[in-house]
Amino acid sequence: MAAPQQQTGTRLDPWYGSYAQRTHSLRSSETRALFSVANRPEVVSLAGGMPYIDALPLEIVAKITADLIATEGSVALQYGNGQGHPVLREHITEVMAEEGIHAHADDVVVTTGSQQALDLVTRIFIDPGDVVLLEAPSYVGAISVFHSYEAEMVHVEQDGQGLVPEALRQAIKRCKAAGQHVKFLYMIPTFHNPAGTLLPVSRRQEILEICRKEGVLIVEDNPYGLLGFDGTVTPAIRSLDETGESVVYLGTFSKTFAPGYRTGWAVAPHAVREKLVLASEASILCPSHASQLSISAYLEHCDWRGQIDDYRGVYKERCDAMLQALAEHMPDCTWTVPTGGFYTWVKLPEGLDAKAMLPRATTALVAYCSGSAFYADGTGTDHMRLSFCYPTPDRIREGVRRLAGVIQREKELVELFGPGLVGHDTSAADGDAPDIDFPAPDVA
């Protein structure tokens, strides 16, 4: 019997022939690839979804953390419960109650950020070729997860109010007619990333009923739900699910507290919850005990509701600066007008390509996220996501001013070369805008 043939690698990667097939679905994120340049101090970054951590009472947080280690260090620095610390899970139910969700601590699974929760949900539901429905556009981190598990992604139309229920009906109908297995609908109904839209309660109820009728699970990702500028909190879809069987809810402390703790959670139907715990234990054993106890101490001893209200004021001021600057400097573009969250979604003038324009923008010392990052098929190059959460209002205004200059120059190039011909190779026309290879640090 002949011996099995040895798989071979390449000169650059001797192990290329040994990788699992699913690794070929892994791909770098356009947004993460930008950040080594965007984080340079001279660049105004309108790209990243980074919360403004300086708004936190850092001296109080430092004292709480120091006291925790001094008094409970032997517990905080030890392994913990695979489902998450019971005290933090109780606190999480209090946080979710602000959005109308009435859950028991036993329903909660603590994760390493909501990104891990999304990975776990995908892992336990998706076989290669299964369909995930998601808004058009959708969160780039979710697209990366779905790619990694070889899901078939089907974008569903959204408008200025979010996901369109009739478009959802038709998408499910088409998938079923084609013999495809629709596993779940992934959505960010509240202050959408990247579109900034807010789904009305009436649509939430209709979408819930559609998915119940069609047997499609809803995965509701809700990092921005408490960050409405006027303090109004829209009920989560999970709060409308009386049976508790139709929605997996994903939450995080990254946007309302601090992302450095890497602490999120999932609330799921009982059987799903048990599988999430098993999958999490297989992956990480347990979430960080130190992070969980630190957040519990913060929630116990600090005015976390007041802190969220402070964040709302900070982000409203910055959003106002962004919208005013867009109106002043980029009147030939259109954009969404968010009432909370971190982002606005900008449509460029006809013929412009946000992805092709990006190297010239970084040369002009301003950064954004191309719309192509938020579509599974790489479309959306006529849009860009602008983030107003991190830069100061003055920096936002300056960034938009710089960006407007880039767009004006791009329009001149389109007039000169024609639509579709202005790409990275025309950068010489700008004098000093070469192609840039970006490394890939992490970003929301």
C-alpha positions in Angstrom: 0.0 0.0 0.0 1.4 3.4 -1.0 2.2 5.8 1.7 0.0 9.0 1.7 1.5 11.8 -0.2 3.1 14.5 2.0 1.4 17.8 1.6 3.9 20.5 0.7 4.1 24.1 1.6 5.6 27.1 -0.2 8.9 29.0 0.1 7.1 31.7 2.1 5.1 29.4 4.3 6.4 25.8 4.7 3.2 24.8 6.5 0.8 26.1 3.8 -0.3 22.6 2.7 -1.1 21.6 6.3 -3.7 24.2 7.3 -7.3 23.2 7.8 -9.5 24.0 4.9 -11.5 26.6 6.9 -8.4 28.8 7.3 -8.8 29.8 3.7 -11.9 31.7 4.8 -9.9 33.9 7.1 -9.4 37.3 5.8 -8.0 40.6 7.1 -10.3 43.4 8.0 -10.1 46.6 6.0 -10.7 48.7 9.1 -8.1 47.0 11.3 -5.6 47.3 8.4 -5.9 51.1 8.5 -5.1 51.7 12.1 -1.3 51.8 12.3 -1.6 54.9 10.0 -4.8 56.3 11.5 -3.4 56.2 15.0 -0.5 58.5 14.1 -1.0 61.8 16.1 -0.9 64.0 13.0 -3.7 62.0 11.3 -7.3 62.9 12.2 -8.9 59.5 12.5 -12.6 59.4 11.7 -12.2 55.6 11.3 -12.3 53.8 14.6 -15.2 53.0 17.0 -13.1 53.7 20.1 -15.0 55.1 23.1 -13.7 58.2 24.7 -12.1 56.7 27.8 -11.0 60.0 29.2 -14.6 60.7 30.1 -14.4 58.0 32.8 -13.5 58.9 36.4 -10.2 57.1 36.0 -8.9 57.9 39.4 -12.0 56.3 40.9 -11.6 53.3 38.7 -7.9 53.0 39.6 -8.8 53.0 43.3 -11.5 50.4 42.9 -9.1 48.2 41.1 -6.4 48.6 43.6 -8.7 47.9 46.5 -10.0 44.8 44.7 -6.5 43.4 44.3 -5.5 44.3 47.8 -8.6 42.7 49.4 -9.6 40.0 47.0 -6.5 39.4 44.8 -6.3 35.7 45.6 -9.9 35.3 44.1 -9.6 37.9 41.3 -6.4 36.5 39.9 -7.6 32.9 40.0 -9.6 30.8 37.5 -13.3 31.4 37.5 -16.7 30.0 36.5 -17.0 29.1 32.8 -20.4 30.8 32.6 -19.1 33.9 34.3 -19.0 35.2 37.9 -22.5 35.0 39.5 -22.3 38.6 40.9 -21.4 40.1 37.6 -24.2 38.1 35.9 -26.7 39.7 38.5 -25.3 43.1 37.6 -25.7 42.4 33.9 -29.4 41.7 34.4 -29.7 45.2 36.0 -28.0 46.8 33.0 -30.3 45.0 30.6 -33.4 46.0 32.6 -32.7 49.6 31.3 -33.7 48.2 27.9 -36.8 46.4 29.1 -35.1 42.9 29.3 -36.2 40.8 32.2 -33.7 38.0 32.5 -32.3 35.8 35.3 -28.6 35.7 36.0 -28.7 32.0 35.0 -29.6 33.1 31.5 -26.4 35.1 31.1 -23.1 33.8 29.7 -20.1 36.1 30.2 -17.7 36.3 27.3 -14.5 37.9 26.3 -16.2 40.9 24.7 -19.4 40.5 22.6 -17.1 39.5 19.7 -16.4 36.2 21.4 -20.1 35.8 22.1 -20.8 36.2 18.3 -18.0 33.7 17.5 -19.6 31.2 19.9 -23.1 31.6 18.5 -21.7 31.2 15.0 -19.7 28.1 16.0 -22.6 26.3 17.5 -25.1 27.1 14.6 -23.2 27.3 11.4 -22.0 24.5 9.1 -20.2 25.5 5.9 -22.8 26.8 3.4 -25.5 27.7 5.9 -27.0 31.1 5.4 -26.7 34.0 7.8 -28.9 37.0 7.0 -27.5 40.4 7.9 -28.3 44.0 7.2 -26.8 45.8 4.2 -24.4 47.1 5.3 -23.3 45.2 8.5 -20.7 45.2 11.2 -17.3 44.3 9.7 -16.3 42.1 12.8 -19.4 40.0 12.2 -18.6 39.5 8.6 -15.2 38.3 9.5 -16.6 35.8 11.9 -19.1 34.5 9.4 -16.4 34.2 6.8 -14.3 32.2 9.2 -17.0 29.6 9.6 -17.7 29.5 5.9 -21.2 30.8 6.1 -23.1 32.0 3.1 -24.0 35.7 3.8 -27.1 37.2 2.4 -27.5 41.0 2.9 -31.0 42.4 3.5 -31.9 45.9 2.5 -32.2 48.6 5.1 -33.3 52.2 4.8 -33.0 55.3 7.0 -35.0 53.4 9.7 -33.0 50.2 9.6 -33.9 46.7 8.3 -36.9 46.6 6.0 -39.3 43.9 7.1 -40.6 43.1 3.6 -37.0 42.8 2.3 -36.4 40.3 5.1 -39.5 38.2 4.0 -38.3 38.1 0.5 -34.8 37.2 1.4 -36.0 34.2 3.5 -38.3 33.2 0.7 -35.6 33.3 -1.9 -33.2 31.3 0.3 -35.7 28.6 1.0 -36.7 28.4 -2.6 -33.0 27.8 -3.4 -32.8 25.0 -0.9 -30.6 27.0 1.4 -30.6 26.5 5.2 -31.1 29.9 6.9 -29.7 29.6 10.5 -30.1 33.1 11.9 -30.6 36.8 11.3 -27.8 39.0 12.6 -28.7 42.6 13.3 -27.7 45.7 15.2 -31.1 47.4 15.6 -30.1 50.3 17.8 -27.6 53.0 16.5 -26.4 50.6 13.8 -22.7 50.1 13.0 -22.0 51.4 10.4 -25.2 53.1 9.3 -26.2 54.9 12.6 -29.9 54.0 12.1 -32.4 53.3 14.9 -35.0 50.6 14.1 -38.5 51.6 15.3 -40.3 49.4 17.8 -43.0 48.6 15.2 -40.4 47.2 12.9 -38.8 45.3 15.7 -42.1 43.6 16.5 -42.7 42.8 12.8 -39.2 41.4 12.3 -39.6 39.2 15.4 -42.9 37.8 14.1 -41.4 37.1 10.7 -38.5 35.2 12.2 -40.8 33.3 14.5 -43.1 32.3 11.6 -40.1 31.2 9.4 -38.1 29.5 12.2 -35.2 31.9 12.0 -33.3 32.8 15.1 -32.5 36.5 15.7 -29.0 37.4 17.0 -29.4 40.9 18.4 -26.1 42.7 18.8 -26.6 45.8 21.0 -23.4 47.6 22.1 -24.9 51.1 21.7 -28.4 50.6 23.1 -27.9 52.9 26.1 -26.2 55.7 24.2 -29.1 57.6 22.8 -28.3 61.3 22.9 -31.5 62.4 24.6 -31.5 59.5 27.1 -34.4 57.7 25.5 -33.9 53.9 25.5 -35.6 51.9 22.8 -36.7 48.5 24.0 -34.4 45.7 22.8 -35.9 43.1 20.5 -35.1 40.5 23.2 -37.5 42.5 25.5 -40.3 41.9 23.0 -39.8 38.1 22.9 -42.2 36.9 25.6 -41.2 33.2 25.1 -37.5 33.9 25.4 -36.9 31.4 22.6 -36.5 33.5 19.5 -33.6 35.9 20.3 -30.0 35.6 21.4 -29.0 38.9 22.8 -25.4 40.1 22.8 -24.2 42.9 25.1 -20.8 44.4 26.1 -19.2 46.9 28.5 -16.8 48.1 25.8 -19.0 51.1 24.8 -20.6 52.0 28.1 -17.5 51.4 30.3 -14.2 50.4 28.8 -13.1 48.0 26.1 -9.9 47.1 27.8 -11.7 44.8 30.2 -12.8 42.7 27.2 -16.1 41.7 28.9 -19.3 41.1 27.1 -22.2 38.6 27.4 -24.9 36.6 25.7 -28.5 35.9 26.9 -29.9 32.9 25.1 -32.7 30.3 25.3 -31.8 27.6 27.9 -30.6 24.9 25.5 -28.6 27.4 23.5 -27.1 28.9 26.6 -25.8 25.4 27.7 -24.1 25.0 24.4 -22.6 28.4 24.5 -21.0 27.6 27.9 -19.6 24.4 26.7 -18.1 26.1 23.6 -16.7 28.9 25.7 -15.1 26.5 28.1 -13.5 24.6 25.2 -12.1 27.8 23.8 -10.9 29.9 26.9 -11.8 27.8 30.0 -13.3 30.9 31.6 -13.5 34.6 31.0 -11.1 36.9 32.9 -12.0 36.8 36.6 -10.1 40.0 37.3 -12.0 41.9 34.6 -15.3 40.6 35.9 -14.7 41.5 39.5 -13.4 44.9 38.5 -16.6 45.7 36.5 -18.7 44.3 39.3 -17.0 46.6 41.8 -17.4 49.6 39.4 -21.2 48.8 39.0 -21.6 48.4 42.8 -19.7 51.5 44.0 -20.0 54.0 41.1 -22.9 55.9 39.5 -22.7 53.9 36.3 -26.0 55.3 35.1 -24.7 58.8 35.6 -21.5 57.8 33.7 -23.5 56.6 30.7 -25.4 59.9 30.8 -22.0 61.7 30.7 -21.0 59.6 27.7 -24.3 60.6 25.9 -23.4 64.2 26.3 -19.9 63.7 25.0 -21.0 61.8 22.0 -23.9 64.2 21.2 -21.5 67.1 21.2 -19.2 65.3 18.8 -22.0 64.1 16.6 -23.3 67.7 16.3 -19.8 68.8 15.3 -19.6 66.1 12.7 -23.0 66.9 11.1 -22.3 70.6 11.1 -18.9 70.1 9.5 -20.4 67.8 6.8 -23.1 70.4 6.0 -20.5 73.1 5.7 -17.7 71.3 3.8 -19.4 68.3 2.0 -22.8 69.5 0.8 -22.6 67.3 -2.3 -22.5 64.2 -0.1 -25.5 62.7 1.8 -25.4 61.1 5.3 -27.5 59.5 8.0 -28.4 61.6 11.0 -27.8 59.4 14.1 -29.6 60.0 17.4 -27.1 58.0 19.3 -24.1 55.7 19.0 -20.8 56.4 17.3 -21.3 56.6 13.5 -22.7 58.3 10.4 -22.9 56.6 7.0 -21.8 59.0 4.2 -22.7 58.5 0.5 -20.1 60.0 -1.9 -20.8 61.9 -5.1 -21.4 59.8 -8.1 -18.3 58.2 -9.6 -16.1 58.3 -6.4 -14.7 55.2 -4.8 -14.0 55.4 -1.0 -11.7 52.4 -1.1 -9.5 53.7 -3.9 -9.5 57.2 -2.3 -8.2 56.0 1.1 -4.5 56.2 0.4 -4.8 59.8 -0.8 -6.9 60.6 2.3 -4.2 59.3 4.6 -1.7 61.4 2.7 -3.9 64.3 3.5 -3.8 63.2 7.2 -7.4 62.1 7.6 -8.7 58.5 7.9 -12.1 56.9 7.5 -13.5 53.4 6.8 -14.5 52.5 3.3 -18.0 51.2 2.9 -16.7 48.1 1.2 -15.5 46.7 4.6 -19.2 46.4 5.6 -20.4 44.2 2.8 -19.6 40.5 2.4 -19.0 40.9 -1.3 -16.9 44.0 -1.1 -19.5 46.3 -2.6 -20.4 49.6 -1.0 -17.4 51.6 -2.2 -19.6 54.6 -2.8 -20.0 55.0 1.0 -17.8 55.6 3.9 -18.2 55.3 7.7 -17.3 58.3 9.8 -16.9 57.9 13.5 -17.4 60.8 15.8 -16.8 59.0 19.2 -13.1 59.6 19.8 -11.8 62.9 18.3 -12.6 66.2 20.0 -15.1 68.4 18.2 -12.3 70.6 16.9 -10.5 67.6 15.5 -13.7 66.3 13.9 -14.2 69.7 12.2 -10.6 69.7 11.0 -10.9 66.1 9.8 -14.0 66.8 7.8 -12.3 69.9 6.3 -9.4 67.8 5.2 -11.6 65.0 3.9 -13.6 67.5 1.8 -10.4 68.6 0.1 -9.6 65.0 -0.8 -13.1 64.5 -2.2 -12.9 67.7 -4.2 -9.6 66.5 -5.7 -11.1 63.1 -6.3 -14.0 64.7 -8.2 -11.4 66.5 -10.4 -9.6 63.1 -11.1 -13.0 61.5 -12.0 -13.6 64.3 -14.5 -10.1 63.9 -15.9 -10.0 60.0 -16.1 -13.6 59.1 -15.9 -15.6 57.0 -13.3 -14.1 53.7 -12.5 -10.6 54.6 -13.7 -9.6 56.5 -10.6 -7.9 53.9 -8.3 -4.7 53.5 -6.4 -2.6 53.6 -9.5 -3.6 57.2 -10.2 -2.0 58.3 -6.9 0.9 59.8 -8.8 -1.5 62.5 -10.0 -1.7 63.6 -6.4 2.1 64.0 -6.3 2.8 62.1 -3.1 0.0 59.6 -2.4 1.5 56.1 -2.8 -0.2 52.8 -2.2 0.1 51.9 1.5 0.3 48.4 3.0 -1.3 48.6 6.4 -0.6 46.1 9.3 -3.6 45.0 11.3 -4.0 46.1 14.9 -7.4 45.4 16.5 -10.3 47.8 16.5 -14.1 47.9 17.1 
